[in-house]
Amino acid sequence: MTALNWYKTRWKQLDIPLNPTPSEPMTTAMTPTAKPAPCHNLFCFGTLQIPAVLEAVIGRRLQGARAFLPGYIALHVCGAEYPGLHRAPGRKTPGRLYRDVTPEELDVLDRFEGPLYRRRYQPVSKNNGQRTRAWIYMMAAGRQNQLTKTPWHLDRFMRAKYPRFMRRFVRNRRFLFEPEDS
């Protein structure tokens, strides 16, 4: 059994529910060689807001715009280089809003994020004040205790942890979240 097959088998054994599809209509993307596919908005507040990280995970670069999530703060996850969200009324978490994320890319991101996070469809605010809805990876139920009280900052991460994170967490674990070849 390959490592990828083992991981997929183990993943199913954890009985992790699939993320529901939002009830709102979605935009569609057209490519010359493909039929229309539903596309999604994705708000990233941690390492996935870095275009190179997102590209390493899903296999293509997306254009993102600055946005923020009201009512939350990004805190360090215990023993990790990445953050999780904690409810904090009156605060806001900066990040990037990506458009035209395909369902297949969301499936890859679900595997990348693992059991620590659950994808939720939430309102976010663009920098111009306009609100929209997007998928966001929030801490899974019962996992809030894995957050520290230390705020997570993108600039500090980029200076001190980014190269190691890309090497250890993204590139060396790619087999865990890459889809199998058909």
GIQUINOR-V865278 format. One record per backbone hydrogen bond with DSSP energy under -1.0 kcal/mol. NH is the residue of the N-H (numbers start at 1). CO is the residue of the C=O. E is the energy in kcal/mol with one decimal. If there is no record, write none. Layout:
nh=NH co=CO e=E
nh=NH co=CO e=E
This chain:
nh=6 co=2 e=-2.6
nh=7 co=3 e=-2.5
nh=8 co=4 e=-2.6
nh=9 co=5 e=-2.5
nh=10 co=6 e=-2.9
nh=11 co=7 e=-3.0
nh=12 co=8 e=-2.0
nh=13 co=9 e=-1.6
nh=14 co=10 e=-1.2
nh=15 co=12 e=-1.5
nh=29 co=37 e=-1.6
nh=34 co=31 e=-1.1
nh=37 co=29 e=-1.2
nh=39 co=27 e=-2.6
nh=40 co=101 e=-2.2
nh=42 co=98 e=-2.7
nh=43 co=135 e=-3.0
nh=44 co=96 e=-2.8
nh=49 co=46 e=-1.5
nh=50 co=47 e=-1.7
nh=54 co=50 e=-2.1
nh=55 co=51 e=-2.6
nh=56 co=52 e=-2.0
nh=57 co=53 e=-1.7
nh=58 co=54 e=-2.9
nh=59 co=55 e=-2.3
nh=65 co=97 e=-1.9
nh=67 co=95 e=-2.0
nh=68 co=125 e=-2.7
nh=69 co=93 e=-2.5
nh=71 co=91 e=-3.3
nh=73 co=86 e=-2.2
nh=75 co=84 e=-2.9
nh=76 co=150 e=-2.6
nh=77 co=82 e=-2.0
nh=78 co=146 e=-3.4
nh=80 co=77 e=-2.2
nh=84 co=75 e=-2.4
nh=86 co=73 e=-2.3
nh=88 co=71 e=-2.8
nh=91 co=88 e=-2.2
nh=93 co=69 e=-2.3
nh=95 co=67 e=-2.3
nh=96 co=44 e=-2.5
nh=97 co=65 e=-3.3
nh=98 co=42 e=-3.3
nh=101 co=40 e=-2.5
nh=106 co=102 e=-2.0
nh=107 co=103 e=-2.0
nh=108 co=104 e=-1.9
nh=109 co=105 e=-2.4
nh=110 co=106 e=-2.4
nh=111 co=107 e=-1.8
nh=112 co=108 e=-2.4
nh=113 co=109 e=-2.9
nh=114 co=110 e=-1.6
nh=117 co=114 e=-1.1
nh=118 co=138 e=-2.9
nh=120 co=136 e=-2.8
nh=122 co=134 e=-2.7
nh=124 co=132 e=-3.1
nh=125 co=68 e=-2.8
nh=126 co=130 e=-3.5
nh=127 co=66 e=-1.2
nh=129 co=126 e=-2.0
nh=132 co=124 e=-2.4
nh=134 co=122 e=-2.6
nh=135 co=41 e=-2.4
nh=136 co=120 e=-2.5
nh=138 co=118 e=-2.9
nh=140 co=116 e=-2.6
nh=143 co=140 e=-2.1
nh=146 co=143 e=-2.2
nh=147 co=144 e=-1.8
nh=148 co=76 e=-3.1
nh=152 co=74 e=-2.3
nh=157 co=153 e=-2.1
nh=158 co=154 e=-2.7
nh=159 co=155 e=-1.8
nh=160 co=156 e=-2.4
nh=161 co=157 e=-2.6
nh=162 co=157 e=-1.8
nh=165 co=161 e=-2.6
nh=166 co=162 e=-2.6
nh=167 co=163 e=-2.0
nh=168 co=164 e=-3.2
nh=169 co=165 e=-2.1
nh=170 co=165 e=-1.4
nh=171 co=166 e=-2.7
nh=172 co=167 e=-1.3
nh=176 co=173 e=-2.3
nh=177 co=174 e=-1.3
nh=178 co=174 e=-1.8
